[in-house]
Amino acid sequence: MDAITDANAHPPLDKPLLLTDCQMLIRVLKPADAHAYRSLMLAAYSAHPDAFSSTRHEREKKSLAWWQARLTDTKQPGSVVLGAHDDTGALCAVVGVSFKSQEKTRHKATLFGLYVAQDHRGQGLGRSLIEQAQQLASKRGGIKLMQLTVSETNPAAIALYRSCGFEQFGLESMAIALADRYISKLHMACLID
């Protein structure tokens, strides 16, 4: 089920974008989803500190209003977060897309913050979220390129991104500093139709 109808409009925020084969509802998150989004992302930062530039400690200090602001419900937001919900309505996976506003770079979007809760992995949710993010960018109009960064220590994510059409175009050495080592980030991009 695809609720994205107008190529120049932001998709309806109160309608599902997709019902996956594993009965997961994917939709744009709204400010009312901020508590669930915060909880899921704090779990992600704890479970995978090498995958994210932010730490749990940094993000748990942020107010609920900060998390709500990330989930704007304006017509043409600067970023959108998609969430997958299981059959009980629980948020179990997310991905964000940010859009540039500067004239010379507004043809680009950035995929960020992909996370699937451990007990929901292996069901194709990551792929579904990425594909919906690519569709959302395409329907927005004017977006020609989607970029992302991924830690070199995450071969499963790198393989998933490649299978969704992303190709590496750079490597940022020492992108993340952990207590005992540095992690480099691959820069990847795909064309948007």
Stockholm file with secondary structure:
# STOCKHOLM 1.0

chainA/1-193         MDAITDANAHPPLDKPLLLTDCQMLIRVLKPADAHAYRSLMLAAYSAHPDAFSSTRHEREKKSLAWWQARLTDTKQPGSVVLGAHDDTGALCAVVGVSFKSQEKTRHKATLFGLYVAQDHRGQGLGRSLIEQAQQLASKRGGIKLMQLTVSETNPAAIALYRSCGFEQFGLESMAIALADRYISKLHMACLID
#=GR chainA/1-193 SS CCCCCCTTSCCCTTSCSEECTTSCEEEECCGGGHHHHHHHHHHHHHHCTTTCSSCHHHHHTSCHHHHHHHTCCSSSCSEEEEEEECTTCCEEEEEEEEECCSTTTTTEEEEEEEEECGGGTTSSHHHHHHHHHHHHHHHHSSCCEEEEEEETTCHHHHHHHHHTTCEEEEEEEEEEECSSCEEEEEEEEEECC
#=GC SS_cons         CCCCCCTTSCCCTTSCSEECTTSCEEEECCGGGHHHHHHHHHHHHHHCTTTCSSCHHHHHTSCHHHHHHHTCCSSSCSEEEEEEECTTCCEEEEEEEEECCSTTTTTEEEEEEEEECGGGTTSSHHHHHHHHHHHHHHHHSSCCEEEEEEETTCHHHHHHHHHTTCEEEEEEEEEEECSSCEEEEEEEEEECC
//
